[in-house]
Amino acid sequence: MNAAKISLQLLTPSFTERTFLFALGILVISASPYDVYLRGRDVPLRTTDEPLQPGKYDIKPTSPMVIDMYMFEHGRILITNEWCITRVLSHTVSGRDEMFRQRVRERDGKCVISGVVNHTRLVDQGDWSSYHAAHIFPLSGEEWFIANGFSRWITNRAGEDDTGINSCQNGLLMLSTLHEKSDNVSFSINPDDSYRIVTFTDDIFNVDRNGERSVRDELLRWHFRQAVLANMRGLGEPIFETDFPSGSDMVGEILSGPEAVKRMEAELFSRLNGLSLA
């Protein structure tokens, strides 16, 4: 069987056999059912919470008859070419997201990832430094958000002209450091696995959940899918530099970095958020 390139740069404790099989359901295009084996073992993986063991894994069709030769020609299993959105740190300069920040802060009151609570005294002073209201679906992808019907999951839009991307249902309160990690999909929440937090890189923050304002499972599901696509296919998507000191040539550094055209486009859309898309 020809090898399909699926990779994990690092196995973290949150990556269980269940998580791995769920992720393969996103990555693998299969014409028939398959089992997954740790190479050298005869027992396939099952949807358990046992930690995934390091090593090479083989994907084998369970049926001896393969009907769709396009999918399994010469035993080759295909990996999806689904587009992975280019992500930059979500922020705006338009002020359109002031209500977004306020409602996410009121609802969560703490970093929902780490559990760190903002003290009442600081809240009374309006001090939310170190806390960010983070968008699950990034502002830079608003046109894609609209075109693919994600607006329909937002139930508290202000009107027909409100796309919903700045609804608190598309946001979570988290520490600013975790916001950056969320935006580059270093970790994600899987709403289909009891809201398990899955880390795809070193878990340096130890991060290893229904009302009108509650975050939408459909958007968390999308974010988890993006994390799988970005981290487990080939060599993975690039991590962009975000620390630009005052006076530095930000544009020059972006243009000399990876995926320069895609990143410039994403940065532009992120900063223009709030202007009419009509």
C-alpha positions as CSV (number, residue, x, y, z in Angstrom):
1,M,0.0,0.0,0.0
2,N,1.4,3.4,-0.9
3,A,2.1,5.7,2.0
4,A,-0.2,8.6,2.8
5,K,1.6,11.5,4.5
6,I,0.0,12.1,7.9
7,S,2.2,13.6,10.5
8,L,2.2,14.7,14.1
9,Q,5.2,16.9,15.1
10,L,4.7,15.9,18.8
11,L,2.5,13.5,20.7
12,T,0.8,15.3,23.6
13,P,-1.1,13.6,26.5
14,S,-4.4,15.0,25.1
15,F,-3.9,13.0,21.9
16,T,-5.7,9.7,22.5
17,E,-6.6,6.9,20.2
18,R,-10.1,8.4,20.0
19,T,-8.7,11.8,19.0
20,F,-6.4,10.3,16.4
21,L,-9.2,8.3,14.8
22,F,-11.5,11.4,14.8
23,A,-8.7,13.4,13.1
24,L,-8.2,10.7,10.5
25,G,-11.9,11.0,9.7
26,I,-11.1,14.6,8.6
27,L,-7.9,13.8,6.7
28,V,-8.6,10.5,5.0
29,I,-10.8,10.1,1.8
30,S,-11.9,6.5,1.9
31,A,-14.2,4.6,-0.4
32,S,-14.7,1.8,2.1
33,P,-14.3,1.3,5.9
34,Y,-10.7,1.0,7.2
35,D,-8.9,0.1,10.4
36,V,-5.8,1.7,11.8
37,Y,-2.9,-0.3,13.2
38,L,0.3,0.6,15.1
39,R,2.9,-1.0,12.8
40,G,3.9,-4.4,14.2
41,R,0.6,-4.9,16.0
42,D,-2.4,-7.0,15.0
43,V,-5.1,-5.2,17.0
44,P,-6.6,-2.1,15.4
45,L,-7.1,1.2,17.3
46,R,-10.4,1.7,19.0
47,T,-12.2,4.8,20.1
48,T,-10.8,4.8,23.6
49,D,-9.1,7.4,25.8
50,E,-5.9,5.4,25.9
51,P,-2.9,7.7,25.0
52,L,-1.8,7.4,21.4
53,Q,1.5,5.5,21.2
54,P,4.4,6.9,19.2
55,G,5.3,5.1,16.0
56,K,4.2,4.5,12.4
57,Y,0.5,3.6,11.7
58,D,-1.0,1.7,8.8
59,I,-4.4,2.3,7.4
60,K,-6.0,-0.8,6.0
61,P,-9.4,-1.2,4.3
62,T,-11.5,-3.7,6.2
63,S,-13.2,-5.0,3.0
64,P,-11.2,-7.2,0.6
65,M,-13.2,-5.8,-2.3
66,V,-12.5,-2.2,-3.2
67,I,-15.2,-0.8,-5.5
68,D,-14.1,2.8,-6.1
69,M,-10.8,2.5,-7.9
70,Y,-10.4,6.2,-8.1
71,M,-10.1,6.3,-4.3
72,F,-8.0,3.2,-3.9
73,E,-6.2,2.7,-7.1
74,H,-3.3,0.3,-6.5
75,G,-4.1,0.4,-2.7
76,R,-3.5,4.2,-2.4
77,I,-5.5,6.0,0.3
78,L,-6.0,9.7,-0.4
79,I,-5.5,12.6,1.9
80,T,-8.0,15.5,1.6
81,N,-6.8,18.6,-0.2
82,E,-9.4,20.7,1.7
83,W,-8.3,24.3,2.0
84,C,-6.8,25.4,5.4
85,I,-7.5,29.1,6.1
86,T,-4.6,31.5,6.5
87,R,-4.8,32.7,10.1
88,V,-3.3,35.9,11.6
89,L,-3.9,37.2,15.1
90,S,-7.6,38.4,15.1
91,H,-8.0,42.1,15.8
92,T,-9.7,45.1,14.3
93,V,-9.3,48.8,14.2
94,S,-12.9,49.6,13.4
95,G,-14.5,49.4,16.8
96,R,-17.2,47.1,15.5
97,D,-16.2,44.4,17.9
98,E,-16.6,46.5,21.2
99,M,-19.9,44.7,21.9
100,F,-18.2,41.4,21.1
101,R,-15.5,42.0,23.7
102,Q,-18.1,43.2,26.3
103,R,-20.4,40.2,25.9
104,V,-17.6,37.6,25.9
105,R,-16.1,39.1,29.1
106,E,-19.5,39.2,30.8
107,R,-20.3,35.6,29.9
108,D,-16.9,34.0,30.6
109,G,-15.3,36.1,33.3
110,K,-12.2,34.0,33.1
111,C,-9.9,32.3,30.6
112,V,-12.0,29.3,29.5
113,I,-8.9,27.4,28.5
114,S,-6.7,27.8,31.6
115,G,-9.4,28.6,34.2
116,V,-7.6,31.8,35.3
117,V,-10.2,34.1,36.7
118,N,-10.0,37.9,36.4
119,H,-10.3,39.3,39.9
120,T,-13.5,41.1,40.9
121,R,-11.6,44.3,41.8
122,L,-10.0,44.4,38.4
123,V,-13.3,43.8,36.7
124,D,-14.8,46.7,38.6
125,Q,-12.0,48.9,37.4
126,G,-12.5,47.8,33.8
127,D,-9.1,46.2,33.8
128,W,-9.0,43.2,31.4
129,S,-5.4,43.4,30.5
130,S,-3.9,40.0,29.7
131,Y,-7.4,38.8,28.6
132,H,-8.5,38.7,25.0
133,A,-11.9,38.0,23.6
134,A,-10.7,35.7,20.9
135,H,-12.6,34.9,17.7
136,I,-13.0,31.2,16.9
137,F,-13.5,31.9,13.2
138,P,-11.0,34.6,12.4
139,L,-12.0,38.1,11.3
140,S,-9.6,37.8,8.3
141,G,-11.9,35.0,6.9
142,E,-15.2,36.9,7.1
143,E,-15.9,36.6,3.4
144,W,-15.3,32.8,3.6
145,F,-17.5,32.8,6.8
146,I,-20.4,34.3,4.8
147,A,-19.9,32.3,1.6
148,N,-19.9,29.0,3.4
149,G,-23.0,29.6,5.5
150,F,-21.5,29.9,9.0
151,S,-23.7,32.9,9.6
152,R,-26.7,30.6,9.9
153,W,-25.4,29.2,13.2
154,I,-25.4,32.6,14.9
155,T,-28.7,33.1,16.6
156,N,-28.2,36.6,18.1
157,R,-27.3,38.7,15.0
158,A,-28.3,42.4,15.2
159,G,-30.0,42.3,11.8
160,E,-29.8,41.1,8.2
161,D,-26.6,43.1,7.6
162,D,-24.9,41.6,10.6
163,T,-22.7,38.7,9.4
164,G,-22.4,37.3,13.0
165,I,-18.7,37.0,13.0
166,N,-18.5,39.5,15.9
167,S,-21.2,37.7,17.9
168,C,-20.2,36.4,21.3
169,Q,-21.2,33.0,19.9
170,N,-18.0,33.1,17.8
171,G,-15.8,34.0,20.8
172,L,-14.1,32.8,23.9
173,L,-12.3,34.7,26.6
174,M,-8.7,33.6,27.0
175,L,-5.3,34.8,28.2
176,S,-3.6,36.8,25.5
177,T,-0.8,34.2,25.2
178,L,-3.4,31.5,24.6
179,H,-5.3,33.7,22.1
180,E,-2.2,33.7,19.9
181,K,-1.8,29.9,20.3
182,S,-5.5,29.5,19.4
183,D,-5.2,31.7,16.3
184,N,-2.3,29.6,15.0
185,V,-4.3,26.4,15.9
186,S,-1.6,25.1,18.2
187,F,-4.5,23.7,20.3
188,S,-8.2,23.4,19.7
189,I,-11.5,22.3,21.4
190,N,-13.3,19.3,20.0
191,P,-17.1,19.7,20.7
192,D,-17.7,16.2,19.5
193,D,-15.5,14.6,22.2
194,S,-16.9,16.1,25.4
195,Y,-15.1,19.4,24.6
196,R,-11.7,17.9,24.9
197,I,-8.8,20.4,24.6
198,V,-6.4,18.9,22.1
199,T,-2.9,20.3,21.9
200,F,-0.9,19.8,18.6
201,T,2.4,21.3,19.8
202,D,4.3,21.5,23.1
203,D,1.8,22.3,25.9
204,I,3.7,25.1,27.5
205,F,0.6,26.5,29.2
206,N,-0.8,23.2,30.6
207,V,-4.2,23.5,29.0
208,D,-4.1,19.7,28.6
209,R,-18.4,23.7,28.1
210,N,-26.2,26.3,26.4
211,G,-27.7,29.8,26.6
212,E,-28.3,32.6,24.1
213,R,-24.7,33.8,24.4
214,S,-22.9,30.4,24.6
215,V,-20.3,29.7,22.0
216,R,-21.5,27.7,19.0
217,D,-20.4,24.0,18.6
218,E,-20.4,24.4,14.8
219,L,-17.7,27.0,15.1
220,L,-15.6,25.0,17.6
221,R,-16.0,22.1,15.2
222,W,-14.7,24.2,12.3
223,H,-11.7,25.4,14.4
224,F,-10.9,21.8,15.4
225,R,-11.0,20.7,11.7
226,Q,-8.6,23.6,10.8
227,A,-6.2,22.5,13.6
228,V,-6.2,18.9,12.1
229,L,-5.6,20.2,8.6
230,A,-2.9,22.7,9.6
231,N,-0.9,20.3,11.9
232,M,-1.3,16.8,10.6
233,R,-0.9,17.0,6.8
234,G,2.5,16.9,5.3
235,L,4.9,19.2,7.0
236,G,2.1,21.4,8.4
237,E,1.2,25.0,7.9
238,P,3.8,27.7,8.7
239,I,3.7,29.6,12.1
240,F,3.9,33.3,11.4
241,E,6.0,35.9,13.3
242,T,3.8,38.3,15.3
243,D,6.2,40.2,17.5
244,F,7.1,43.3,15.5
245,P,8.8,46.0,17.7
246,S,7.9,49.6,17.2
247,G,9.7,51.0,14.1
248,S,10.5,47.6,12.6
249,D,9.8,46.9,8.9
250,M,6.7,44.8,9.4
251,V,5.8,44.6,5.7
252,G,9.3,43.7,4.8
253,E,9.5,40.9,7.4
254,I,6.1,39.5,6.2
255,L,7.2,39.6,2.5
256,S,10.4,37.8,3.3
257,G,8.7,35.2,5.4
258,P,6.7,32.0,4.5
259,E,3.4,32.2,2.5
260,A,4.0,36.0,2.0
261,V,1.1,36.7,-0.4
262,K,-1.4,34.7,1.6
263,R,-0.4,36.3,4.8
264,M,-0.5,39.8,3.4
265,E,-4.0,39.1,2.2
266,A,-5.1,37.8,5.6
267,E,-3.5,40.8,7.4
268,L,-5.3,43.2,5.0
269,F,-8.7,41.5,5.5
270,S,-8.2,41.4,9.3
271,R,-7.5,45.2,9.5
272,L,-10.3,46.1,7.1
273,N,-12.9,44.2,9.2
274,G,-15.8,46.5,9.8
275,L,-15.9,48.0,6.4
276,S,-18.8,47.1,4.1
277,L,-18.3,43.8,2.2
278,A,-21.0,44.8,-0.3
